[in-house]
Each structure stands twice: as structure tokens, then as C-alpha cells.
Amino acid sequence: MRESAGSPPLPYRVRPPQVLLGVGATLLVTAAATVASVSGGSAADWALIVLATVSAALSLGASRTKLHSSEVTLAACAAGLALSASDLGGRVLTGSPVTALALAAGFLALHLLNRDNTVWPLASWAAGQLAALRAMHLIPAALHTVVFLTVALVGLGIALFGRPLVARVALVTSAPWWLIGVIGGSSSAWVAGGAEQWLSAGLMVAAAFGLVPARLRKELEPLLGPPRLVPVVAGIVSGAAVTGAFSSLGPLAMTLTGYTGVLIATLPAGYLEGWYRGLLLPLALAAGVAMSSLCIVQLVAGQHWAQISLLLVLTAIPTVLVAVHRPEDRPEAVPTAVACLAGAVLLALPAGLLGAAVAAGLLTALYGGAMTVGAALEPTARRTTAVAAAACAAAAVLLLVARGSGTAVAGHLAVQGLSTLTWAGRTGRRAGAVARASDGGLSAAWRIGATQLMLAAWIAAATADRGAIEWYSLPAAAALLLGAGPRLVRGPSWPAWGPGLLVAAVPSTVVAAATAEVPRSVALLVAAALAMVAGARTGVRAPLLAGAGTALTLTLALAVRQVPWPLGAALITGSVLLALGILRERRPVAGFGARLADLR
């Protein structure tokens, strides 16, 4: 009977006959249970059984006359009296399980006779649980977990197919059995051996999956929490049980189990659709993550680095497939695949499968591939891929630094820098107008790539014992120019071109002026001339002015170096006097405006 929006609360909807029936049934059952507990003996038990039989018969008769309240109340009296006669009252756990099991069968038979009465299935379920509790001391301790999980499965079955009230009561009362069974089953699945281990794991999987269909019943939704809670719990429980069962078969079995977990966690995302996806995808993801994580923990504890490396490689394969077939999942799949492959390469080092040079090469190649693929992602989805790729690049450089190979470090940095600039160029073209409006992220990529190339050039120069200033100033200048990125061809020229041109010109000009080396001076003047011509032809101010300033400064400096000191002093003095005379002719002060004849 459903409660309407304007109906009063439950106590005020009860009719007077129902109050009388409820109070009468409570008094009758309570008094009978007290008599059975105080007096004891078979006579009292048989009297209660007779009263229970009469109440059950009257309940069946009331059902035929459509007296629903009387039918339910009499059925409750019969159930309470029968349970009171079955060693209830202080001897719940030590009584005979046969009596409780017989009552469960009797109540089930009454339910088959009258399916509209919800008391009979609830009484049968209660008597069955009582029988299970009383039978615990007769069952070996190794099978207690089996009993708990079996009772939980029966309760879940009743919750799936019973009437709403019966289903809710069965679900709530099954929870303790399920929880105790899962805790005990986890221990058995990991610690026990032989058939007990696999039986516990199988029952745990069945108990976990039994929760999932219950989530589909609307009557049970308020009891099961958020929509994702039940699938996630079921996935974790089943994944832990399966991993525990396979943990005793050795490292290879652990590797394959972990890979199975990866497949379970990744492949359903590419194939599940509709409401199946919302229900089963969290379950598969939780189960797969639990299996793979527990397997990795086991392999790490046993220091099986080769198996972990293999597992990570196998993990990357389905992740790549998901990235290929489901573009919407690429922001998560691409960095996951990169991280797995990088971890596999690094773990292959302690396993002795790879050397440091080969591992660094693979990490740099992985960096280039990640930057190439990541550039095709949407702007909001690139960050995670860029972070994973950067970790690969850093790991490669650190490996080579630890190995002490400067030339190899320079080569890898050069390749990584070119990959970064390729990323910056591709993302800049895809960004279009957005990049022209706000290019902060793109500028960062250009600067990082330019810095990588500059470090590569510096390390190469240091390794080759190159001491000329240009081996360090020119890479820095090129880095400043490349770091400006697209700003080189749009906007004011000095902020983009100026720093790089000055870094390229000033150190060489100072050295050329100080040492008067002919090759450096000639090369610098030629470069300045080319910069002026290029700036004039393209209409860019910064190269034109930088070239002109460099040529004039170098020429004057070289001329000053060739002049003897007395003549140099005369030139300087004459220049100062000439400038002062011109200034005072334009702006005379006292004395400067008078004629020589007027001076005293």
C-alpha cells in the first residue's frame, strides 16, 4: 500500500483493529517465549508448537476470507511461537540446527500455499539463518567462510526475486553474512591452499557479483548508496579474490593475472554502451585496477623486475588500442601508455634486460612519439601527455649523466629539443586565432625546446674543448630567437629579435675590439652587413639597427686601437671642444657670447 503525498504518517494511518491485532500478537508471543524460557521442557515446547500450528491454520483461513491484517498478524504469531519452541531464549547458538532447519522448510511450504503473505518467506529466511548459526560448531573452521558466503548468496537471491518488503529485509540481514564472509574469504583466498583457496575465491566472486543485479531493483536503491558504490565494491572484492587465488602459482601467473586485470579495466571502455556502461564499467575498472595493483605489489615484494617490465609493456598494448578506437578517451589513454612504457624501460635496467644507453634511447624515442601524438590532442587534454613525456626526457638525460657520456647527452637533448619545437609548431598551427590572442602556453613550449637545443650545443662544445666565445653566445642567441616563436613574424621586432641579436653581437664585438683578431672582425662585419640587408629587405627594424650598431661600434673600436696615444688624446680633446663649442653657440652662457676683444 503506497503512501500518497497528503497521507498522514504511518502511526496515524493504522486502524483500531490493526492496533488490537498488533498488541495482542506481541503480548501472545512475548508471554509464550517467556514461558518457554522459564519452564523449559518438551511439554512447553510442544504446547507452543500446537499454538503455532493453530495460528498458522487461522492465518490461512483469514487469507481465504480476505482479512489481510488478521492473516499477517496470525502468521507473525505462528512464526514467533514456532521460533520460541525451537530452543529460543538464551540458547540461540547452542540449540539444534535440525529444528531450525525444519521450521525453515515448514515456513517455506506455507509460503508456497499462500504467496501473498510476506511473513512466511521472512520467517523461513530467519529460521534458515538460525540453523546456519547453530550449525557453526559442527562445521570445520576451514569451512566457516563457505557457510557465511553461502548464506549471503541465498539472502541476495531472496533480495533479487522476493517481494519488495521481503527483498529489503533479506538484503539488510544478508549484509553481516556478506561482510564476515568477504573478510574471511579474503584471508582464505590469499593464505589457504588447495581446494579451500579456490572455493573461497569462487564464492567471493559470486557474492560480489550478486550485489550488482540488486542495484537494478528500484526497491533496493535507497539501501545500496550511490550508484557507483556497489559496482566498485563488487569489483574490488572479486579482483582481490581472483588475485589471491592465483598468487600461489608463481611470478609468471602473477604477471598474466595482472595483465588480465589490465584488459578487464581497459577493454570494456571501448565496447560498453548505454546503461550497461554505467553499471558494468565501474565494476570492470575497479576489478582490473585491484588485480593489476595487487599483482604489481606482489612482484615488487619479490623483486621480479623482468616480470613487472613485461606486465607494463602488456598494459600499454590495450591502452594504445583504446586510444586508437576511442578518440574521446585519448587524453587518459595516451599518458597512461607513455607512463607504462617508460616504467617498463626503467625496470628493465635492474632486470639486466637493457643497458643505460639503450634505455635512454628508448626513453628519448618515447618522448618524441608522445610529443607527436600529444600535439594532435585538444588544448585542454595535452597537459597530462606533456608531463608524462617530460618525465621520459628527464629520465633519459639522468641515465646518460650518470653514465658520464657528454656527447650522448648533447645528442639526446638535441633530439628532444627538435621534438619540443615540433610540438610547439603543430600546436601553434592548430590553435589558430586562439594562439594569436593568447600564446602563453605556446611560448613556453618554444622556450623549452630552445633551451634544450642550447644546452645540447653547450655540452657538445664543452665536450669538444671549444673555448671560443661564439660557441656559447651563438647557441644562447639562437635559443632566445627560437624561444620567441611566432612572435618573430608578428608584433614589434625588438622584444622578439632584440635579445637574441644582442647576445649574438655584443660578446663577439667586445672580444674583437679587445683582441683585434682579423678573422673574427671580418666575420662579424660580414654578419652585421647581412643582418642590415635582411632587415631592410624584410622591413624588420631590429636586425637593421643591431647590424648597424655592431658595424659602427666595431669599426670605431678598431680605429681607436690603431691610433697612437698622443694623437688619440688630441682627437678626444678636439671632439669634446668641438661639441662644447657647438652647444654654446646654440645656447650661450656668460662669457661665451662676448668677443675676444671684450674679454679682460
NORBELCOR-V505951 format. One record per helix or strand. SS is the DSSP state (h for helix, s for strand). FROM is the first residue (numbers start at 1). TO is the last residue. If there is no record, write none. Layout:
# NORBELCOR-V505951
ss | from | to
SS | FROM | TO
SS | FROM | TO
This chain:
# NORBELCOR-V505951
ss | from | to
h | 10 | 13
h | 16 | 39
h | 41 | 64
h | 68 | 84
h | 97 | 113
h | 118 | 134
h | 136 | 138
h | 141 | 161
h | 164 | 191
h | 194 | 214
h | 218 | 223
h | 227 | 249
h | 251 | 266
h | 268 | 271
h | 274 | 301
h | 305 | 325
h | 327 | 350
h | 356 | 374
h | 379 | 403
h | 406 | 431
h | 433 | 437
h | 440 | 463
h | 470 | 489
h | 493 | 515
h | 518 | 538
h | 541 | 562
h | 565 | 586
h | 596 | 598
